[in-house]
Amino acid sequence: MPVLETLLVEAPPIDRERIERAFEALPTLGYTCWTPIDSDLDRHEAYFEDADDADRAFNALHMQCLATEHPDAWKLSRSTLQETDWTNSWKTYFKTERVSDHIVVHPVWETYEPQEGEIVIHIDPGMSFGTGRHETTRSCLRLMDSLIAQGKTGSFLDLGCGSGILSIAAVKLGLHPINALDYDPDAVQGTQENQERNSVSHAFTPFVGDVSNLNLQQQYDIVAANILAPILIDHAENIANTVNPGGTLILSGILDTQYEQVKEAYTVLQFEEVEHLQDGEWTTGRFQKRN
């Protein structure tokens, strides 16, 4: 029976970059990092096809641990999953997480009592769609939260909605009206299901669409495009045209090495960078469209 080898590293956030760089050099099938709301430690999870690869990764991370000034703060564990366990095993590691000052992402299979002032997004993404754990999604949510805290209001467009997490956050942050699209019909269906979980089905209707052929009836005050850098560049004019003059554009899905090229593509279209966030190897930018 096929198996999947896993490696879990729990470590202080100060060691995040060290661990990320270590995993970049390893033959993983997948890697992710997040911080549960009930923990001060980052959780780094990686999957391997081969047990020897997983063992070598464990040894490599153990050496990284010993090289720090606080090796006792690290926790490393290895496990082997049978094929029949794969579907639900990841849920063990997807915990309730505060992703910004006010926004908390809560997996529906966990019990969580919201605290005063929190905006809780209930999510069941399946293994394919956004959970809020990915660096690009986290950065988008942080920028959105910050914008609202600064008094920004108005309409919102989610280009590449995935699980719908950004659009659902927009509803709960008070933005209106809202529109959301994704090229993948399964993503749109996942968004609809997560709308129901959050009681916001009335707020917007996601649809199948593509940034290469946008035919929207209005422009928006805030637009979030969490896609991929080549698509952001190739279809910059289409995306730029969705933003109201003076409006905000959040661009994500961009590797650090690609950010300057993306920034240049939108600078020539009358956008000015306001700020950018770096998380792991990803950069997310907030831009304002000139009037």
Contacts in CASP RR format, 6 or more apart in sequence:
PFRMAT RR
TARGET T0000
AUTHOR 0000-0000-0000
METHOD contacts of the structure
MODEL  1
MPVLETLLVEAPPIDRERIERAFEALPTLGYTCWTPIDSDLDRHEAYFED
ADDADRAFNALHMQCLATEHPDAWKLSRSTLQETDWTNSWKTYFKTERVS
DHIVVHPVWETYEPQEGEIVIHIDPGMSFGTGRHETTRSCLRLMDSLIAQ
GKTGSFLDLGCGSGILSIAAVKLGLHPINALDYDPDAVQGTQENQERNSV
SHAFTPFVGDVSNLNLQQQYDIVAANILAPILIDHAENIANTVNPGGTLI
LSGILDTQYEQVKEAYTVLQFEEVEHLQDGEWTTGRFQKRN
1 82 0 8 1.000
1 83 0 8 1.000
1 84 0 8 1.000
2 82 0 8 1.000
2 83 0 8 1.000
3 51 0 8 1.000
3 80 0 8 1.000
3 81 0 8 1.000
3 82 0 8 1.000
3 83 0 8 1.000
4 29 0 8 1.000
4 47 0 8 1.000
4 48 0 8 1.000
4 49 0 8 1.000
4 80 0 8 1.000
4 81 0 8 1.000
4 83 0 8 1.000
4 86 0 8 1.000
4 89 0 8 1.000
5 47 0 8 1.000
5 48 0 8 1.000
5 49 0 8 1.000
5 50 0 8 1.000
5 51 0 8 1.000
5 53 0 8 1.000
5 54 0 8 1.000
5 78 0 8 1.000
5 79 0 8 1.000
5 80 0 8 1.000
5 81 0 8 1.000
6 45 0 8 1.000
6 46 0 8 1.000
6 47 0 8 1.000
6 48 0 8 1.000
6 54 0 8 1.000
6 78 0 8 1.000
6 79 0 8 1.000
6 80 0 8 1.000
6 81 0 8 1.000
6 89 0 8 1.000
7 45 0 8 1.000
7 46 0 8 1.000
7 48 0 8 1.000
7 54 0 8 1.000
7 57 0 8 1.000
7 58 0 8 1.000
7 61 0 8 1.000
7 76 0 8 1.000
7 77 0 8 1.000
7 78 0 8 1.000
8 43 0 8 1.000
8 44 0 8 1.000
8 45 0 8 1.000
8 75 0 8 1.000
8 76 0 8 1.000
8 77 0 8 1.000
8 78 0 8 1.000
8 79 0 8 1.000
8 93 0 8 1.000
9 19 0 8 1.000
9 43 0 8 1.000
9 44 0 8 1.000
9 45 0 8 1.000
9 61 0 8 1.000
9 74 0 8 1.000
9 75 0 8 1.000
9 76 0 8 1.000
10 39 0 8 1.000
10 41 0 8 1.000
10 42 0 8 1.000
10 43 0 8 1.000
10 44 0 8 1.000
10 74 0 8 1.000
10 75 0 8 1.000
10 76 0 8 1.000
11 19 0 8 1.000
11 41 0 8 1.000
11 42 0 8 1.000
11 44 0 8 1.000
11 65 0 8 1.000
11 73 0 8 1.000
11 74 0 8 1.000
11 75 0 8 1.000
12 40 0 8 1.000
12 41 0 8 1.000
12 42 0 8 1.000
12 70 0 8 1.000
12 73 0 8 1.000
13 35 0 8 1.000
13 40 0 8 1.000
13 41 0 8 1.000
13 42 0 8 1.000
15 42 0 8 1.000
15 64 0 8 1.000
15 68 0 8 1.000
15 74 0 8 1.000
16 33 0 8 1.000
16 42 0 8 1.000
16 280 0 8 1.000
17 280 0 8 1.000
18 64 0 8 1.000
18 68 0 8 1.000
19 33 0 8 1.000
19 42 0 8 1.000
19 44 0 8 1.000
19 61 0 8 1.000
19 64 0 8 1.000
20 33 0 8 1.000
20 44 0 8 1.000
20 280 0 8 1.000
20 281 0 8 1.000
22 60 0 8 1.000
22 61 0 8 1.000
22 64 0 8 1.000
23 31 0 8 1.000
23 44 0 8 1.000
23 46 0 8 1.000
23 57 0 8 1.000
24 281 0 8 1.000
25 60 0 8 1.000
26 46 0 8 1.000
26 53 0 8 1.000
26 56 0 8 1.000
26 57 0 8 1.000
26 60 0 8 1.000
27 48 0 8 1.000
27 50 0 8 1.000
27 53 0 8 1.000
28 46 0 8 1.000
28 47 0 8 1.000
28 48 0 8 1.000
28 57 0 8 1.000
29 46 0 8 1.000
29 47 0 8 1.000
29 48 0 8 1.000
29 49 0 8 1.000
30 46 0 8 1.000
30 47 0 8 1.000
31 44 0 8 1.000
31 45 0 8 1.000
31 46 0 8 1.000
31 47 0 8 1.000
32 44 0 8 1.000
32 45 0 8 1.000
32 46 0 8 1.000
32 133 0 8 1.000
32 134 0 8 1.000
33 42 0 8 1.000
33 43 0 8 1.000
33 44 0 8 1.000
33 45 0 8 1.000
33 133 0 8 1.000
33 135 0 8 1.000
33 280 0 8 1.000
34 42 0 8 1.000
34 43 0 8 1.000
34 94 0 8 1.000
34 95 0 8 1.000
34 97 0 8 1.000
34 132 0 8 1.000
34 133 0 8 1.000
35 41 0 8 1.000
35 42 0 8 1.000
35 43 0 8 1.000
35 97 0 8 1.000
35 98 0 8 1.000
36 43 0 8 1.000
36 95 0 8 1.000
36 96 0 8 1.000
36 97 0 8 1.000
37 95 0 8 1.000
37 96 0 8 1.000
37 97 0 8 1.000
37 98 0 8 1.000
37 104 0 8 1.000
37 112 0 8 1.000
38 95 0 8 1.000
38 96 0 8 1.000
39 95 0 8 1.000
41 73 0 8 1.000
41 75 0 8 1.000
43 93 0 8 1.000
43 95 0 8 1.000
45 90 0 8 1.000
45 93 0 8 1.000
46 57 0 8 1.000
48 54 0 8 1.000
48 57 0 8 1.000
51 80 0 8 1.000
54 78 0 8 1.000
55 78 0 8 1.000
58 76 0 8 1.000
58 78 0 8 1.000
61 76 0 8 1.000
62 76 0 8 1.000
65 71 0 8 1.000
65 74 0 8 1.000
65 76 0 8 1.000
68 74 0 8 1.000
81 89 0 8 1.000
87 127 0 8 1.000
90 127 0 8 1.000
91 107 0 8 1.000
91 109 0 8 1.000
94 107 0 8 1.000
94 131 0 8 1.000
94 133 0 8 1.000
95 107 0 8 1.000
95 110 0 8 1.000
96 104 0 8 1.000
96 105 0 8 1.000
96 106 0 8 1.000
96 107 0 8 1.000
96 110 0 8 1.000
96 112 0 8 1.000
97 104 0 8 1.000
97 105 0 8 1.000
97 132 0 8 1.000
97 133 0 8 1.000
98 104 0 8 1.000
98 118 0 8 1.000
99 105 0 8 1.000
99 132 0 8 1.000
99 137 0 8 1.000
99 138 0 8 1.000
99 141 0 8 1.000
99 142 0 8 1.000
100 138 0 8 1.000
100 141 0 8 1.000
100 142 0 8 1.000
100 144 0 8 1.000
100 145 0 8 1.000
100 146 0 8 1.000
101 142 0 8 1.000
101 145 0 8 1.000
101 146 0 8 1.000
101 149 0 8 1.000
102 117 0 8 1.000
102 118 0 8 1.000
102 119 0 8 1.000
102 145 0 8 1.000
102 149 0 8 1.000
103 118 0 8 1.000
103 119 0 8 1.000
103 121 0 8 1.000
103 141 0 8 1.000
103 142 0 8 1.000
103 144 0 8 1.000
103 145 0 8 1.000
103 169 0 8 1.000
104 112 0 8 1.000
104 114 0 8 1.000
104 118 0 8 1.000
104 119 0 8 1.000
104 120 0 8 1.000
104 121 0 8 1.000
105 120 0 8 1.000
105 121 0 8 1.000
105 123 0 8 1.000
105 131 0 8 1.000
105 132 0 8 1.000
105 133 0 8 1.000
105 165 0 8 1.000
106 112 0 8 1.000
106 120 0 8 1.000
106 121 0 8 1.000
106 122 0 8 1.000
106 123 0 8 1.000
107 122 0 8 1.000
107 123 0 8 1.000
107 124 0 8 1.000
107 131 0 8 1.000
108 122 0 8 1.000
108 123 0 8 1.000
108 124 0 8 1.000
108 197 0 8 1.000
109 124 0 8 1.000
112 120 0 8 1.000
114 120 0 8 1.000
119 145 0 8 1.000
119 169 0 8 1.000
119 172 0 8 1.000
119 173 0 8 1.000
120 172 0 8 1.000
121 165 0 8 1.000
121 168 0 8 1.000
121 169 0 8 1.000
121 172 0 8 1.000
121 198 0 8 1.000
122 194 0 8 1.000
122 197 0 8 1.000
122 198 0 8 1.000
123 130 0 8 1.000
123 131 0 8 1.000
123 132 0 8 1.000
123 163 0 8 1.000
123 165 0 8 1.000
123 194 0 8 1.000
123 197 0 8 1.000
124 193 0 8 1.000
124 194 0 8 1.000
124 197 0 8 1.000
125 131 0 8 1.000
125 163 0 8 1.000
125 165 0 8 1.000
125 190 0 8 1.000
125 194 0 8 1.000
128 186 0 8 1.000
128 187 0 8 1.000
129 162 0 8 1.000
129 163 0 8 1.000
129 164 0 8 1.000
129 187 0 8 1.000
129 190 0 8 1.000
130 137 0 8 1.000
130 162 0 8 1.000
130 163 0 8 1.000
130 164 0 8 1.000
130 165 0 8 1.000
131 137 0 8 1.000
131 163 0 8 1.000
131 165 0 8 1.000
132 138 0 8 1.000
132 141 0 8 1.000
132 165 0 8 1.000
135 279 0 8 1.000
135 280 0 8 1.000
135 281 0 8 1.000
135 282 0 8 1.000
136 226 0 8 1.000
136 252 0 8 1.000
136 253 0 8 1.000
136 254 0 8 1.000
136 279 0 8 1.000
136 282 0 8 1.000
136 284 0 8 1.000
137 165 0 8 1.000
137 166 0 8 1.000
137 226 0 8 1.000
137 252 0 8 1.000
138 279 0 8 1.000
139 252 0 8 1.000
139 277 0 8 1.000
139 279 0 8 1.000
139 282 0 8 1.000
139 284 0 8 1.000
139 285 0 8 1.000
140 166 0 8 1.000
140 224 0 8 1.000
140 226 0 8 1.000
140 250 0 8 1.000
140 252 0 8 1.000
140 284 0 8 1.000
141 165 0 8 1.000
141 166 0 8 1.000
141 169 0 8 1.000
142 277 0 8 1.000
143 250 0 8 1.000
143 275 0 8 1.000
143 277 0 8 1.000
143 284 0 8 1.000
143 285 0 8 1.000
143 286 0 8 1.000
144 166 0 8 1.000
144 169 0 8 1.000
144 170 0 8 1.000
144 173 0 8 1.000
144 222 0 8 1.000
144 224 0 8 1.000
144 250 0 8 1.000
145 169 0 8 1.000
145 173 0 8 1.000
147 222 0 8 1.000
147 248 0 8 1.000
147 286 0 8 1.000
148 173 0 8 1.000
148 174 0 8 1.000
148 175 0 8 1.000
152 221 0 8 1.000
152 222 0 8 1.000
152 248 0 8 1.000
153 174 0 8 1.000
153 175 0 8 1.000
153 221 0 8 1.000
154 175 0 8 1.000
154 176 0 8 1.000
154 221 0 8 1.000
154 222 0 8 1.000
155 175 0 8 1.000
155 176 0 8 1.000
155 177 0 8 1.000
155 178 0 8 1.000
155 179 0 8 1.000
155 218 0 8 1.000
155 220 0 8 1.000
155 221 0 8 1.000
155 222 0 8 1.000
155 244 0 8 1.000
156 167 0 8 1.000
156 170 0 8 1.000
156 175 0 8 1.000
156 176 0 8 1.000
156 177 0 8 1.000
156 178 0 8 1.000
156 179 0 8 1.000
156 220 0 8 1.000
156 221 0 8 1.000
156 222 0 8 1.000
156 223 0 8 1.000
156 224 0 8 1.000
157 178 0 8 1.000
157 179 0 8 1.000
157 180 0 8 1.000
157 216 0 8 1.000
157 220 0 8 1.000
157 222 0 8 1.000
157 223 0 8 1.000
157 224 0 8 1.000
157 242 0 8 1.000
158 164 0 8 1.000
158 166 0 8 1.000
158 167 0 8 1.000
158 170 0 8 1.000
158 178 0 8 1.000
158 179 0 8 1.000
158 180 0 8 1.000
158 181 0 8 1.000
158 206 0 8 1.000
158 224 0 8 1.000
159 181 0 8 1.000
159 211 0 8 1.000
159 223 0 8 1.000
159 224 0 8 1.000
159 225 0 8 1.000
159 226 0 8 1.000
159 227 0 8 1.000
159 239 0 8 1.000
159 242 0 8 1.000
160 180 0 8 1.000
160 181 0 8 1.000
160 182 0 8 1.000
160 183 0 8 1.000
160 187 0 8 1.000
160 211 0 8 1.000
160 225 0 8 1.000
160 226 0 8 1.000
160 227 0 8 1.000
161 167 0 8 1.000
161 180 0 8 1.000
161 181 0 8 1.000
161 182 0 8 1.000
161 187 0 8 1.000
161 188 0 8 1.000
161 191 0 8 1.000
161 206 0 8 1.000
162 182 0 8 1.000
162 184 0 8 1.000
162 187 0 8 1.000
162 190 0 8 1.000
162 191 0 8 1.000
163 187 0 8 1.000
163 190 0 8 1.000
163 191 0 8 1.000
163 194 0 8 1.000
164 180 0 8 1.000
164 187 0 8 1.000
164 190 0 8 1.000
164 191 0 8 1.000
164 194 0 8 1.000
164 195 0 8 1.000
164 206 0 8 1.000
165 194 0 8 1.000
166 180 0 8 1.000
166 224 0 8 1.000
166 226 0 8 1.000
167 178 0 8 1.000
167 180 0 8 1.000
167 191 0 8 1.000
167 204 0 8 1.000
167 206 0 8 1.000
168 194 0 8 1.000
168 195 0 8 1.000
168 198 0 8 1.000
168 200 0 8 1.000
170 178 0 8 1.000
170 222 0 8 1.000
171 178 0 8 1.000
171 198 0 8 1.000
171 200 0 8 1.000
171 203 0 8 1.000
171 204 0 8 1.000
172 198 0 8 1.000
172 200 0 8 1.000
175 221 0 8 1.000
175 222 0 8 1.000
176 203 0 8 1.000
177 204 0 8 1.000
178 203 0 8 1.000
178 204 0 8 1.000
179 204 0 8 1.000
179 216 0 8 1.000
179 220 0 8 1.000
180 191 0 8 1.000
180 204 0 8 1.000
180 206 0 8 1.000
180 207 0 8 1.000
181 188 0 8 1.000
181 206 0 8 1.000
181 207 0 8 1.000
181 208 0 8 1.000
181 209 0 8 1.000
181 210 0 8 1.000
182 188 0 8 1.000
182 191 0 8 1.000
182 206 0 8 1.000
182 208 0 8 1.000
182 209 0 8 1.000
183 208 0 8 1.000
183 209 0 8 1.000
183 210 0 8 1.000
184 208 0 8 1.000
185 208 0 8 1.000
188 206 0 8 1.000
188 207 0 8 1.000
188 208 0 8 1.000
191 206 0 8 1.000
192 201 0 8 1.000
192 206 0 8 1.000
195 201 0 8 1.000
195 203 0 8 1.000
195 204 0 8 1.000
195 206 0 8 1.000
211 225 0 8 1.000
211 227 0 8 1.000
211 231 0 8 1.000
211 235 0 8 1.000
211 238 0 8 1.000
211 239 0 8 1.000
212 234 0 8 1.000
212 235 0 8 1.000
212 238 0 8 1.000
213 238 0 8 1.000
214 238 0 8 1.000
214 239 0 8 1.000
214 241 0 8 1.000
214 242 0 8 1.000
216 242 0 8 1.000
219 241 0 8 1.000
219 242 0 8 1.000
219 243 0 8 1.000
219 244 0 8 1.000
220 242 0 8 1.000
220 243 0 8 1.000
220 244 0 8 1.000
220 247 0 8 1.000
221 244 0 8 1.000
221 247 0 8 1.000
221 248 0 8 1.000
222 247 0 8 1.000
222 248 0 8 1.000
222 249 0 8 1.000
222 250 0 8 1.000
223 239 0 8 1.000
223 242 0 8 1.000
223 243 0 8 1.000
223 247 0 8 1.000
223 248 0 8 1.000
223 249 0 8 1.000
223 250 0 8 1.000
224 250 0 8 1.000
224 252 0 8 1.000
225 232 0 8 1.000
225 239 0 8 1.000
225 249 0 8 1.000
225 250 0 8 1.000
225 251 0 8 1.000
225 252 0 8 1.000
226 250 0 8 1.000
226 252 0 8 1.000
226 253 0 8 1.000
226 284 0 8 1.000
227 252 0 8 1.000
227 253 0 8 1.000
228 253 0 8 1.000
228 254 0 8 1.000
229 253 0 8 1.000
229 254 0 8 1.000
229 255 0 8 1.000
229 258 0 8 1.000
229 259 0 8 1.000
229 261 0 8 1.000
229 262 0 8 1.000
232 239 0 8 1.000
232 251 0 8 1.000
232 253 0 8 1.000
232 254 0 8 1.000
232 262 0 8 1.000
232 265 0 8 1.000
233 261 0 8 1.000
233 262 0 8 1.000
233 265 0 8 1.000
236 265 0 8 1.000
236 266 0 8 1.000
236 269 0 8 1.000
237 269 0 8 1.000
239 249 0 8 1.000
240 249 0 8 1.000
240 266 0 8 1.000
240 269 0 8 1.000
240 270 0 8 1.000
240 271 0 8 1.000
240 289 0 8 1.000
243 249 0 8 1.000
243 271 0 8 1.000
243 289 0 8 1.000
244 289 0 8 1.000
245 289 0 8 1.000
245 290 0 8 1.000
245 291 0 8 1.000
246 288 0 8 1.000
246 289 0 8 1.000
246 290 0 8 1.000
246 291 0 8 1.000
247 288 0 8 1.000
247 289 0 8 1.000
248 274 0 8 1.000
248 286 0 8 1.000
248 287 0 8 1.000
248 288 0 8 1.000
248 289 0 8 1.000
249 266 0 8 1.000
249 271 0 8 1.000
249 286 0 8 1.000
249 287 0 8 1.000
249 288 0 8 1.000
249 289 0 8 1.000
250 284 0 8 1.000
250 285 0 8 1.000
250 286 0 8 1.000
250 287 0 8 1.000
251 262 0 8 1.000
251 266 0 8 1.000
251 284 0 8 1.000
251 285 0 8 1.000
251 287 0 8 1.000
252 282 0 8 1.000
252 284 0 8 1.000
252 285 0 8 1.000
253 282 0 8 1.000
253 284 0 8 1.000
254 262 0 8 1.000
254 282 0 8 1.000
254 283 0 8 1.000
254 284 0 8 1.000
254 285 0 8 1.000
255 281 0 8 1.000
255 282 0 8 1.000
255 283 0 8 1.000
256 278 0 8 1.000
256 280 0 8 1.000
256 281 0 8 1.000
256 282 0 8 1.000
256 283 0 8 1.000
259 276 0 8 1.000
259 283 0 8 1.000
259 285 0 8 1.000
263 273 0 8 1.000
263 285 0 8 1.000
266 287 0 8 1.000
267 273 0 8 1.000
270 289 0 8 1.000
270 290 0 8 1.000
271 287 0 8 1.000
271 288 0 8 1.000
271 289 0 8 1.000
271 290 0 8 1.000
272 287 0 8 1.000
272 288 0 8 1.000
272 290 0 8 1.000
273 285 0 8 1.000
273 286 0 8 1.000
273 287 0 8 1.000
274 285 0 8 1.000
274 286 0 8 1.000
274 287 0 8 1.000
274 288 0 8 1.000
275 285 0 8 1.000
275 286 0 8 1.000
276 283 0 8 1.000
276 284 0 8 1.000
276 285 0 8 1.000
276 286 0 8 1.000
277 283 0 8 1.000
277 284 0 8 1.000
277 285 0 8 1.000
END
